């Protein structure tokens, strides 16, 4: 072997070793650049969905506790106070439930599990007779008249919810007769886990609606007791804001937002944890704020983090925000709203993506380049989360979510920490921070 050949071999091996070294170094640096504390995200979800925060509602101060928790986390991350302040307060009317009880055949049902009283129901504490309405009543106006003439002040109608929804159009005439009558209340029987909706609580109705799990209804119900004690009043809610100044294009602002409120309590004995909806997004936002505030991750554009309240009552918090913008509208680069991101096994959804093709194409490219999700579904615009408030003001906004279908416990008392898979939470985080980095580095 000649000296030249040996030298060439040494140089070749040395170059290979250096190449491997730099590849390893690049891999490690990339891991650091994309790193996030998944355990911290999980810990925040566990905190916010615990009984301490009482479903982050308004009757027992849960939302107030949550707003303080989020503000403390933003401050701890080193974010700045916006010029308009950390807090944006607003008021709205709401039916705050103090306590409720349903008895059938002298047996107490379990709130949240066996029954849910619709939040706009009136106060009451009375006994009633139960009478079932069948498809025959809904298809025959004379039979419906006979039913309604049967001592209206005592009769509560039992309606099979699945049958009612399935045949709603065919039942239309008799449905109008029923719901425009003086009947005191309705019981809807459900096969699936019971869901609650805060939006019903923004006004108080004359008749009550009780949703009952079918398995909790005896075969021969002979007595029904309705007790509902709520205080319909004006409540205060708070949007929590924090600001991260950009390193370059500081006048151009990216808004990252999500709602922290949930369904609160159903009296003192049941609360709705809201782990996926939407503690998962708030936890990710807090970790993202901490990540982006590190010098090596600081974006060129400024970022305004906003945790909205009162989303569950009809996007009230985000509507207030867009009508009282703390920054000039023309300075908003885009809005990324995140809501329910605790799953992701079946892919991720981008709502309003069809109306924002430029943003959508860049998100799709990032997803493909980094192979984050097998499926990314681009959807139309609907009023299903806080992004919608921005779109009404013609502010570019998209909404990222792993979807309602992925969470079988959506709006139930079982949306707790233990039932969230966190299967793709790391991928969601990467998609968001890569998107912010790319958009931030673009010229205005």
Legacy VTK file of the C-alpha trace (Angstrom):
# vtk DataFile Version 3.0
C-alpha trace
ASCII
DATASET POLYDATA
POINTS 444 float
0.000 0.000 0.000
1.468 3.348 -0.999
1.665 6.329 1.328
-0.635 8.258 -0.987
-3.316 5.588 -0.861
-3.053 5.352 2.918
-3.304 9.126 3.208
-6.357 9.209 0.926
-7.980 6.510 3.023
-7.258 8.441 6.234
-8.648 11.663 4.778
-11.717 9.800 3.515
-12.372 8.196 6.894
-11.782 11.516 8.630
-14.297 13.243 6.353
-16.854 10.511 7.004
-16.364 10.910 10.751
-16.731 14.692 10.473
-19.839 14.317 8.322
-21.374 11.961 10.863
-20.420 14.330 13.673
-22.023 17.344 12.011
-25.125 15.311 11.120
-25.429 14.232 14.761
-24.888 17.817 15.918
-27.546 19.072 13.477
-29.971 16.428 14.700
-29.375 17.386 18.324
-29.727 21.097 17.578
-32.931 20.427 15.645
-34.292 18.467 18.575
-33.484 21.381 20.868
-35.049 23.870 18.430
-38.313 21.917 18.289
-38.315 20.756 21.890
-41.264 21.346 24.154
-42.149 20.072 27.578
-44.980 17.626 26.902
-45.146 16.699 30.573
-45.665 20.363 31.433
-48.509 20.580 28.913
-50.105 17.517 30.475
-49.615 18.951 33.951
-51.398 22.187 33.037
-54.291 20.232 31.500
-54.509 18.182 34.691
-54.577 21.354 36.793
-57.180 23.238 34.767
-59.504 20.231 34.488
-59.356 19.425 38.206
-62.176 19.999 40.690
-60.309 23.062 41.990
-61.347 24.966 38.855
-64.947 23.648 38.883
-65.264 23.383 35.120
-64.021 26.970 34.624
-67.574 28.314 34.778
-69.212 31.349 36.370
-71.444 30.121 39.205
-68.670 29.245 41.665
-65.669 31.296 40.531
-63.973 28.631 38.417
-63.432 30.914 35.422
-61.942 33.598 37.671
-59.466 31.085 39.134
-58.517 29.928 35.649
-57.878 33.477 34.424
-55.512 34.082 37.360
-53.717 30.790 36.677
-53.181 31.669 33.016
-52.008 35.197 33.805
-49.482 33.857 36.324
-48.184 31.423 33.689
-47.785 34.191 31.095
-45.912 36.365 33.590
-43.702 33.435 34.599
-42.851 32.892 30.915
-41.488 36.439 30.796
-44.088 37.850 28.419
-44.833 41.569 28.394
-47.921 43.418 29.527
-49.870 44.708 26.500
-50.329 48.485 26.380
-54.036 48.006 27.128
-53.315 45.716 30.100
-53.215 42.010 30.852
-56.982 41.725 31.309
-59.920 42.702 29.112
-63.113 42.554 31.205
-66.692 42.389 29.935
-70.138 41.428 31.247
-73.023 39.290 30.064
-76.233 37.819 31.499
-76.187 34.169 32.480
-78.308 31.617 34.343
-75.925 30.454 37.096
-77.017 27.108 38.564
-76.826 26.912 42.349
-78.334 23.458 42.772
-80.599 20.992 41.011
-82.258 17.669 41.732
-84.322 15.241 39.661
-86.241 12.379 41.276
-88.085 9.628 39.428
-90.133 7.159 41.475
-88.621 8.784 44.592
-85.081 7.949 43.449
-82.486 10.711 43.071
-80.730 10.733 39.704
-77.043 11.624 39.414
-76.440 15.074 37.872
-74.238 15.078 34.781
-74.373 11.299 34.461
-78.104 10.481 34.672
-79.527 13.897 33.865
-78.706 17.414 32.710
-81.122 20.300 33.098
-80.933 22.685 30.161
-79.341 25.848 31.514
-82.095 28.208 30.412
-84.704 26.343 32.449
-86.790 28.237 35.031
-86.528 27.825 38.781
-88.929 25.334 40.290
-89.525 22.705 42.955
-92.586 20.621 42.021
-93.972 17.161 41.311
-95.342 16.240 37.886
-96.853 13.339 36.013
-94.810 11.886 33.174
-96.485 10.979 29.911
-94.660 9.601 26.893
-95.128 11.072 23.445
-94.727 8.533 20.659
-94.373 8.916 16.910
-98.175 8.570 16.695
-98.592 11.861 18.554
-96.111 13.644 16.310
-97.773 12.382 13.120
-101.400 13.001 14.137
-102.518 16.515 15.069
-105.682 15.244 16.785
-103.688 12.948 19.052
-101.338 15.804 19.850
-104.329 17.998 20.761
-105.627 15.258 23.060
-102.233 15.037 24.733
-102.020 18.791 25.237
-105.528 18.930 26.714
-104.580 16.414 29.401
-104.065 18.746 32.414
-101.159 20.723 31.004
-99.998 22.048 34.351
-99.242 18.524 35.575
-97.909 16.656 32.549
-94.284 16.485 31.461
-93.699 15.016 28.014
-91.207 12.174 27.571
-89.606 12.330 24.119
-87.139 9.890 22.574
-84.353 12.222 21.450
-82.957 10.010 18.668
-86.410 9.465 17.162
-87.168 13.177 17.478
-83.996 14.250 15.639
-84.339 11.579 12.960
-87.933 12.501 12.081
-87.882 16.222 12.881
-89.174 17.329 9.467
-91.995 14.795 9.382
-93.016 15.832 12.890
-92.838 19.557 12.150
-96.518 20.530 12.535
-97.040 18.660 15.789
-93.673 19.805 17.129
-94.790 23.412 16.744
-98.037 22.584 18.535
-96.105 20.981 21.389
-93.474 23.669 21.878
-95.956 26.527 21.619
-98.215 25.026 24.277
-98.347 25.763 28.011
-96.824 22.433 28.992
-94.484 22.982 32.001
-91.567 20.889 30.798
-90.047 18.182 28.642
-87.868 15.147 29.277
-85.656 14.002 26.404
-84.359 10.433 26.646
-80.831 9.801 25.303
-78.927 6.639 24.428
-75.490 8.295 24.486
-73.642 10.176 27.209
-75.378 13.439 28.063
-73.956 16.673 26.674
-74.349 20.159 28.080
-74.335 23.515 26.279
-73.718 26.834 28.024
-75.343 28.874 25.251
-78.795 27.864 26.545
-78.027 29.789 29.738
-77.990 33.276 28.235
-81.763 33.567 28.721
-84.338 31.961 30.993
-87.319 30.155 29.454
-90.826 29.528 30.774
-90.668 25.732 30.442
-87.906 23.396 31.583
-86.008 20.805 29.572
-84.354 17.835 31.258
-82.115 15.445 29.326
-82.103 11.981 30.906
-79.997 8.939 30.140
-82.291 6.083 29.054
-80.672 3.615 31.416
-81.653 5.863 34.341
-85.349 5.910 33.411
-87.411 3.119 35.021
-89.757 1.083 32.844
-92.830 2.437 34.651
-92.123 5.970 35.857
-95.024 7.121 38.026
-93.604 10.220 39.706
-91.259 12.998 38.655
-89.808 15.727 40.861
-88.104 18.750 39.326
-85.948 21.029 41.476
-83.873 23.730 39.846
-82.389 26.748 41.590
-80.495 29.209 39.408
-79.638 32.877 39.589
-80.083 34.695 36.290
-77.710 37.617 36.639
-74.978 39.688 35.054
-71.557 38.074 35.384
-68.080 39.420 34.710
-65.670 37.536 32.472
-62.063 38.207 31.500
-59.957 37.741 28.394
-56.310 37.260 29.388
-53.648 38.768 27.104
-49.845 38.713 26.950
-47.419 40.221 24.451
-44.151 38.976 22.973
-42.289 41.751 21.079
-40.796 40.666 17.772
-37.111 40.929 16.956
-37.679 42.643 13.627
-41.135 43.408 12.261
-42.498 44.297 15.686
-45.446 46.322 14.333
-46.783 43.219 12.597
-48.598 41.017 15.115
-49.549 37.346 15.038
-52.459 36.479 17.352
-52.447 33.024 18.951
-55.686 32.389 20.812
-57.971 29.828 22.407
-60.731 29.821 24.997
-60.231 28.736 28.595
-63.838 28.719 29.822
-65.886 25.537 29.914
-69.280 24.374 31.189
-68.776 24.887 34.901
-70.997 22.913 37.255
-74.419 21.280 37.329
-75.145 22.218 40.927
-72.675 21.401 43.728
-72.434 17.688 42.905
-71.194 17.651 39.302
-68.708 19.599 37.223
-67.531 19.440 33.619
-63.702 19.150 33.581
-63.124 20.324 29.987
-59.715 18.678 29.630
-59.734 18.469 25.838
-62.176 21.379 25.535
-60.173 23.477 25.977
-57.520 23.010 28.645
-55.475 21.166 26.001
-55.103 24.326 23.907
-54.476 26.676 26.831
-51.714 24.382 28.110
-50.150 24.284 24.643
-50.397 28.069 24.352
-48.634 28.554 27.698
-45.831 26.194 26.677
-45.618 27.910 23.278
-45.255 31.300 24.986
-42.393 29.953 27.075
-40.766 28.375 24.002
-41.001 31.473 21.792
-39.625 33.753 24.492
-36.281 31.954 24.428
-33.716 34.078 22.500
-33.015 31.348 19.943
-36.745 30.953 19.174
-37.919 34.572 19.261
-39.903 35.366 16.071
-39.343 38.492 13.987
-43.018 39.432 14.194
-44.644 40.176 17.533
-47.076 37.675 19.039
-50.175 38.489 21.071
-51.429 35.551 23.128
-55.123 35.737 24.036
-57.023 33.314 26.283
-60.716 33.994 25.737
-63.532 33.588 28.203
-67.232 33.041 27.390
-66.655 31.065 24.193
-69.082 28.414 25.378
-71.920 30.925 25.722
-71.663 31.988 22.079
-68.173 33.389 21.311
-68.911 36.327 23.610
-65.296 36.908 24.686
-63.822 36.931 21.189
-66.679 39.094 19.906
-65.887 41.620 22.608
-62.195 41.430 21.724
-62.637 42.159 18.005
-64.878 45.114 18.859
-62.281 46.468 21.320
-59.013 45.562 19.607
-55.957 46.375 21.740
-53.864 46.731 18.568
-54.530 48.342 15.200
-56.466 46.037 12.890
-54.075 46.683 9.994
-51.168 45.417 12.110
-52.671 41.947 12.564
-50.764 39.547 10.324
-53.091 36.606 10.956
-54.955 34.810 13.740
-54.415 31.173 14.702
-57.137 29.868 17.002
-56.646 26.488 18.701
-59.479 24.542 20.288
-59.602 20.872 21.343
-56.201 19.477 20.361
-55.883 16.616 22.849
-56.233 13.752 20.365
-55.201 13.654 16.687
-55.029 9.932 15.951
-57.346 10.486 12.981
-55.732 13.689 11.759
-56.235 17.396 12.294
-58.752 19.948 10.997
-58.144 23.437 9.659
-61.403 25.374 9.812
-61.814 28.373 7.501
-58.861 26.975 5.578
-60.850 27.083 2.345
-61.204 30.856 2.696
-57.525 31.432 3.522
-55.713 29.558 0.719
-52.315 31.196 1.268
-52.189 30.344 4.969
-53.569 26.894 4.243
-50.993 26.047 1.585
-48.145 26.951 3.917
-49.610 24.869 6.737
-50.080 21.926 4.370
-46.482 22.249 3.188
-45.134 22.257 6.750
-47.248 19.227 7.597
-45.986 17.358 4.533
-42.345 18.396 4.939
-42.202 17.269 8.563
-44.699 14.396 8.202
-46.658 15.444 11.273
-50.197 14.252 10.467
-51.290 11.609 7.984
-54.467 13.599 7.340
-55.055 17.351 7.442
-58.646 18.258 6.596
-59.260 21.717 5.148
-62.740 22.923 6.121
-65.097 25.809 5.434
-65.833 28.641 7.858
-68.371 27.938 10.599
-69.150 29.644 13.938
-67.766 26.720 15.949
-64.942 28.559 17.734
-63.376 31.970 18.335
-61.766 32.333 14.898
-65.236 33.152 13.584
-65.355 36.480 15.428
-62.246 37.599 13.536
-63.532 36.470 10.147
-66.656 38.606 10.625
-64.311 41.600 10.844
-62.383 40.438 7.748
-59.289 39.613 9.782
-57.473 36.548 8.364
-58.006 33.675 10.783
-57.907 29.881 10.832
-58.874 27.383 13.506
-56.790 24.292 14.270
-58.387 21.309 16.050
-58.092 17.548 16.331
-61.884 17.542 16.175
-65.070 16.839 18.093
-65.362 13.352 16.606
-62.048 12.352 18.194
-63.342 13.209 21.658
-66.241 10.903 22.493
-66.651 12.756 25.789
-67.132 16.207 24.245
-69.242 18.415 26.573
-69.786 15.612 29.081
-68.604 15.170 32.666
-66.162 12.568 31.319
-63.965 15.023 29.385
-61.306 14.643 32.059
-57.522 14.373 32.108
-57.544 10.570 32.156
-59.644 10.364 28.981
-57.421 12.601 26.825
-54.956 10.586 24.739
-52.421 13.396 24.006
-51.511 11.162 21.055
-50.401 13.981 18.734
-49.941 16.934 21.068
-46.241 17.132 20.189
-47.056 17.249 16.479
-49.644 19.988 17.044
-47.042 22.019 18.914
-44.477 21.583 16.135
-46.976 22.528 13.443
-47.882 25.747 15.255
-44.356 26.860 16.089
-43.027 26.052 12.606
-45.898 27.986 11.064
-45.190 30.986 13.299
-41.495 30.831 12.434
-42.166 30.702 8.697
-44.794 33.449 8.738
-42.665 35.617 10.996
-39.684 35.461 8.663
-41.725 36.535 5.656
-41.453 40.126 4.520
-44.462 42.346 5.107
LINES 1 445
444 0 1 2 3 4 5 6 7 8 9 10 11 12 13 14 15 16 17 18 19 20 21 22 23 24 25 26 27 28 29 30 31 32 33 34 35 36 37 38 39 40 41 42 43 44 45 46 47 48 49 50 51 52 53 54 55 56 57 58 59 60 61 62 63 64 65 66 67 68 69 70 71 72 73 74 75 76 77 78 79 80 81 82 83 84 85 86 87 88 89 90 91 92 93 94 95 96 97 98 99 100 101 102 103 104 105 106 107 108 109 110 111 112 113 114 115 116 117 118 119 120 121 122 123 124 125 126 127 128 129 130 131 132 133 134 135 136 137 138 139 140 141 142 143 144 145 146 147 148 149 150 151 152 153 154 155 156 157 158 159 160 161 162 163 164 165 166 167 168 169 170 171 172 173 174 175 176 177 178 179 180 181 182 183 184 185 186 187 188 189 190 191 192 193 194 195 196 197 198 199 200 201 202 203 204 205 206 207 208 209 210 211 212 213 214 215 216 217 218 219 220 221 222 223 224 225 226 227 228 229 230 231 232 233 234 235 236 237 238 239 240 241 242 243 244 245 246 247 248 249 250 251 252 253 254 255 256 257 258 259 260 261 262 263 264 265 266 267 268 269 270 271 272 273 274 275 276 277 278 279 280 281 282 283 284 285 286 287 288 289 290 291 292 293 294 295 296 297 298 299 300 301 302 303 304 305 306 307 308 309 310 311 312 313 314 315 316 317 318 319 320 321 322 323 324 325 326 327 328 329 330 331 332 333 334 335 336 337 338 339 340 341 342 343 344 345 346 347 348 349 350 351 352 353 354 355 356 357 358 359 360 361 362 363 364 365 366 367 368 369 370 371 372 373 374 375 376 377 378 379 380 381 382 383 384 385 386 387 388 389 390 391 392 393 394 395 396 397 398 399 400 401 402 403 404 405 406 407 408 409 410 411 412 413 414 415 416 417 418 419 420 421 422 423 424 425 426 427 428 429 430 431 432 433 434 435 436 437 438 439 440 441 442 443
